[in-house]
Amino acid sequence: VVGRWLTSIAVVLFSYARPDGLGRDLKDNAGWPQAAGATAIAAATLGLLAPSVGIAATGAAVVLVCISAWLLVRFTLSRIPGLTGDIYGALCEVGETVCIVTLAANWAA
């Protein structure tokens, strides 16, 4: 859920790098209402998860996911003039991985 949320936010916030491509349709048909819906779904899901793994761990996961996404986007934009479908996919995978590793590290502690 967190990875999909990152993708929806990135699609709305950042420009698309090419005039065509698979991610172009996503960019052309997404706006703030879709980003708000994705945010509501992610918040509800994390809210349901928080009691079982801890509110602090869930908050830490969200913060680390946002930082990692920001770093990936900044790195990408320093090399190309926008995001592509591949970057949207990478954001999703990086976000999910950071979230899972953060929550697993807390669970093991």
C-alpha positions in Angstrom: 0.0 0.0 0.0 2.8 2.4 0.9 4.5 1.9 -2.5 1.3 2.6 -4.4 0.8 5.7 -2.4 4.3 6.9 -3.2 3.6 6.4 -6.9 0.3 8.3 -6.8 2.0 11.3 -5.0 5.0 11.3 -7.4 2.7 11.2 -10.5 0.9 14.3 -9.3 3.9 16.3 -7.9 6.6 15.8 -10.6 6.7 16.2 -14.4 6.9 13.3 -16.8 10.2 12.9 -18.7 9.0 11.9 -22.1 6.1 12.7 -24.5 5.1 9.1 -24.6 5.6 5.9 -22.7 3.5 3.6 -20.4 3.7 6.1 -17.5 2.4 8.9 -19.6 -1.2 7.6 -19.4 -0.9 7.5 -15.7 0.4 11.0 -15.5 -2.3 12.4 -17.8 -5.1 10.8 -15.9 -4.0 11.5 -12.3 -4.6 14.5 -10.2 -5.0 15.7 -6.6 -8.3 13.8 -6.1 -6.6 10.5 -6.9 -3.6 11.4 -4.7 -5.9 12.3 -1.8 -7.8 9.0 -2.2 -4.5 7.1 -2.2 -3.4 9.0 0.9 -6.7 8.1 2.7 -6.3 4.4 1.8 -2.7 4.3 2.9 -3.5 6.2 6.2 -6.4 3.8 6.9 -4.3 0.8 6.2 -1.4 2.0 8.4 -3.8 3.0 11.1 -5.1 -0.6 11.2 -1.5 -1.9 11.2 -0.2 0.5 13.9 -1.6 -1.3 17.0 0.0 -4.6 16.1 3.5 -3.3 15.3 3.5 -0.1 17.3 2.7 3.5 16.6 6.3 4.6 16.8 7.4 1.9 14.4 4.7 2.7 11.9 5.6 6.4 12.1 9.3 5.6 11.6 8.4 3.5 8.6 6.4 6.3 7.0 9.2 8.8 7.7 11.9 6.5 6.2 9.7 5.7 3.2 9.2 9.4 2.5 13.0 10.1 2.9 14.0 7.3 0.6 11.4 8.3 -2.0 12.6 11.9 -1.9 16.2 10.8 -2.4 15.3 8.6 -5.3 13.3 11.4 -7.0 16.0 13.9 -6.4 18.6 11.5 -7.8 16.5 10.9 -10.9 15.7 14.5 -11.5 19.4 15.4 -11.3 19.9 13.2 -14.4 16.7 13.4 -16.5 14.1 16.1 -16.7 11.3 14.2 -15.1 10.0 10.8 -14.0 9.2 7.8 -16.1 7.1 4.6 -15.7 10.3 2.8 -14.6 10.9 5.4 -11.9 7.3 5.0 -10.7 7.8 1.3 -10.4 11.1 1.8 -8.6 9.4 4.2 -6.1 6.8 1.5 -5.4 9.4 -1.2 -4.8 11.7 1.0 -2.7 8.8 2.3 -0.6 7.5 -1.2 0.1 11.0 -2.6 0.9 11.9 0.3 3.3 8.5 -0.1 5.0 8.8 -3.9 5.4 12.5 -3.7 6.6 11.7 -0.9 9.1 8.7 -2.8 10.6 10.6 -6.1 10.6 13.5 -4.5 12.4 11.2 -3.1 15.1 9.4 -6.5 15.4 12.7 -8.3 15.9 13.8 -5.8 18.6 
